[in-house]
Amino acid sequence: MTCPYCNSENVVCNVTIRWNQVRGVFVPRRGHYCTTCGKSFDPSPEDGLSLSAVVLEEITPAIRKLQESGDVIVVRHRDGLHEVVY
């Protein structure tokens, strides 16, 4: 994969690209990040394997069961936000 801005191959795929350092606020949005030019961009639809994330208010028994079976990953952030990665 190459960066659409600088055509570099130094791209980190499927990372959380929204973080406000001054406020310490986490805004979950997944995408790709180019380490050469420092710009983030959305994944293209023809990318092969990709992960998606959903923010949850609370963990339900159904989500907990999916996590135990290994179908999803539940991430708890420092600010108490829960994110399901699938």
Secondary structure, 3 states (H helix, E strand, C coil): CCCCCCCCCCEEEEEECCEECCCCEECCCEEEEECCCCCEECCCCCCCCCCCEEEECCCCHHHHHHHHHCCCEEEECCCCCEEEEC
